[in-house]
Amino acid sequence: MDLFGFQPEDNERNLLPYQGKVNYFGPVLSSDEADESYQHLLSLIEWQRDQAILSGKGVEGKKVTTKRKYAWYADQPYKYTYSQVTREAKPWIPELLSLKSKVEALSGDQFNACLLNLYHDGSETMAWHSDAEKQLKENATVASLSLGAERKFSFKHKQTKETVSLQLQHGSLLLMKGVTQKHWLHRLPQSTKVTEPRINLTFRLMNTARNQF
């Protein structure tokens, strides 16, 4: 099911048909605010090439470096492991704290960490996955703030394979709540039409009891 051009009557509408809850707010920053945040983050964030260790026949254990860049910030130097690589968080910068406050006010949730990804164009993607690592608090909301190029974003149910897709606009907010990560995968697919960069900020709640630093 594609929701291109989707304009929710209110941000309480659930985009998933079952076993999860996703709310799309659309743009929550003005055009000027979104542009300013985008430029600040491009220049101020300590971007790094991301790495992953592959699994599967013929590639087991192979380490690859992505074109996509990432950054990991949090209240404490939390360690976060995904794709079999562990990253240690950097301390917040004022620009991130300002955006975090706005997202918390809109969502009603509290966050203690943020994973940022920089996609330089539509050739850079994120494969199907769920944000269900043990370091994250179970069933906590993940808030996704998009800046820059508009990109398609898709969900796929883990059992039924049903899909839901929508376009994430510049300055928009998407919330993934409750058991969404348990039952649904999500991805950022490739697009030959997208030629500009996109920054994605995913605000998260780390399970501090499981995190050593």
C-alpha positions in Angstrom: 0.0 0.0 0.0 1.5 3.3 -1.1 0.6 6.5 0.7 2.3 8.9 -1.7 0.8 12.3 -1.3 -0.7 11.2 2.1 -2.0 14.1 4.1 -3.2 13.0 7.5 -6.2 14.7 9.0 -4.4 14.4 12.3 -1.2 12.9 13.5 -3.0 10.2 15.5 -3.9 8.2 12.3 -2.1 4.9 12.4 -0.4 4.1 9.0 0.0 0.4 9.9 -3.0 -2.0 9.5 -2.1 -4.1 12.5 0.6 -5.1 15.1 2.2 -1.7 15.4 1.6 2.0 15.3 3.2 4.6 13.0 2.1 8.3 13.1 3.3 10.7 10.4 3.1 14.4 11.4 4.3 15.8 8.0 6.5 18.9 8.3 6.9 20.1 11.9 9.5 22.7 11.1 8.9 25.8 9.0 10.8 25.8 5.6 13.3 28.3 7.0 13.8 26.3 10.2 14.3 23.0 8.3 16.8 24.7 5.9 18.7 26.2 8.8 18.8 22.9 10.7 19.9 21.0 7.6 22.8 23.4 6.9 23.9 23.4 10.5 24.0 19.6 10.8 25.8 19.2 7.5 28.7 21.3 8.8 28.6 20.7 12.6 28.0 17.0 13.0 31.1 14.8 13.2 30.1 12.6 10.2 31.8 9.2 9.8 31.7 6.5 7.2 29.5 3.6 8.6 30.7 0.0 8.7 28.9 -3.3 8.7 29.9 -6.9 8.9 28.0 -9.0 6.4 26.3 -12.3 7.1 25.2 -14.9 4.5 26.6 -17.4 2.2 29.9 -16.3 0.6 30.1 -13.0 2.5 30.1 -14.2 6.1 32.3 -11.9 8.3 33.2 -9.5 5.5 33.5 -5.9 6.7 32.3 -3.2 4.3 32.4 0.6 4.5 29.3 2.5 3.3 29.1 5.6 1.3 26.4 6.7 3.7 27.7 8.5 6.7 26.5 8.3 10.3 26.9 10.0 13.7 25.8 8.8 17.2 25.1 11.3 20.0 23.6 10.7 23.5 23.3 11.7 27.2 26.2 9.4 28.0 28.9 7.6 25.9 26.4 4.8 25.3 27.6 1.9 23.1 25.3 0.9 20.3 25.8 -2.3 18.3 24.1 -2.9 14.9 25.4 -4.7 11.8 27.8 -6.4 14.2 29.8 -3.1 14.7 29.8 -1.2 18.0 29.7 2.6 18.1 30.2 4.9 21.1 28.1 8.1 21.5 29.5 11.6 21.4 28.1 14.3 23.7 25.1 16.4 22.4 25.7 19.6 20.6 23.2 22.6 21.1 21.7 22.2 17.6 20.8 18.5 18.3 19.4 19.3 21.8 17.1 22.0 20.3 15.7 19.5 17.8 15.4 16.9 20.5 13.3 19.3 22.6 10.9 20.0 19.7 10.5 16.3 18.9 9.9 15.5 22.6 7.2 18.2 22.8 5.4 16.9 19.8 5.7 13.2 20.6 5.2 13.3 24.3 8.2 10.9 24.6 11.6 11.3 26.1 14.8 10.4 24.3 18.4 10.0 25.5 20.2 9.3 22.2 20.1 10.1 18.5 21.5 8.2 15.5 22.0 10.4 12.4 22.4 9.2 8.8 23.6 11.3 5.9 22.5 10.0 2.5 24.3 11.9 -0.3 21.7 11.0 -3.0 19.2 8.4 -3.9 21.8 5.7 -4.6 22.5 5.5 -0.9 20.0 3.3 0.9 19.1 1.5 4.1 18.1 -2.2 3.8 15.2 -3.9 5.5 15.7 -3.9 9.3 14.0 -3.2 12.6 15.3 -1.1 15.5 15.1 -3.9 18.0 18.6 -4.1 19.4 18.9 -5.1 23.1 20.5 -1.8 24.0 17.2 0.0 23.1 14.4 0.1 25.6 11.8 -2.4 24.5 8.7 -1.0 22.7 9.9 2.6 23.2 9.1 5.2 20.5 11.6 5.9 17.8 11.2 9.4 16.4 12.5 10.0 12.8 13.1 13.6 11.7 13.9 14.1 8.0 15.8 17.0 6.5 16.8 17.6 2.9 15.7 15.6 -0.1 12.3 13.9 0.0 12.6 10.1 0.1 10.3 7.1 -0.1 10.1 5.1 3.2 8.7 1.6 3.4 7.4 -0.8 6.0 7.1 -4.6 5.6 5.4 -7.0 8.0 7.8 -9.8 9.1 5.2 -12.6 8.6 2.6 -11.5 6.0 5.1 -9.4 3.9 2.4 -6.7 3.5 4.0 -3.3 2.7 3.2 0.3 3.5 5.1 3.2 1.9 5.1 7.0 2.1 7.1 10.0 1.2 9.1 11.7 4.0 9.1 15.4 3.5 11.8 18.0 4.4 11.3 18.9 8.1 8.9 16.1 8.7 8.4 13.8 11.7 7.5 10.1 11.8 6.9 8.1 15.0 7.3 4.4 15.3 5.6 3.2 18.5 4.8 0.2 20.6 5.4 -3.3 19.1 6.1 -1.9 15.6 9.8 -3.0 15.7 8.7 -6.5 16.8 6.4 -7.1 13.8 7.6 -4.7 11.0 10.8 -4.1 9.1 11.5 -0.7 7.5 13.9 0.6 4.8 14.9 3.5 2.7 14.9 2.2 -0.9 17.1 3.4 -3.8 15.9 6.2 -6.1 17.5 7.3 -9.3 15.4 10.5 -9.2 16.9 11.8 -5.9 20.1 13.8 -6.5 20.3 15.8 -3.3 21.4 14.8 0.2 19.1 13.8 3.0 19.8 13.8 6.8 17.7 11.5 9.0 17.7 11.9 12.8 16.3 9.0 14.8 15.8 9.9 18.4 15.9 6.8 20.6 15.6 5.7 24.3 18.6 3.6 25.3 18.1 0.9 28.0 20.7 2.2 30.4 20.6 -1.0 32.5 22.0 -2.9 29.5 24.6 -0.3 28.5 28.1 -0.1 30.0 30.3 3.0 29.4 
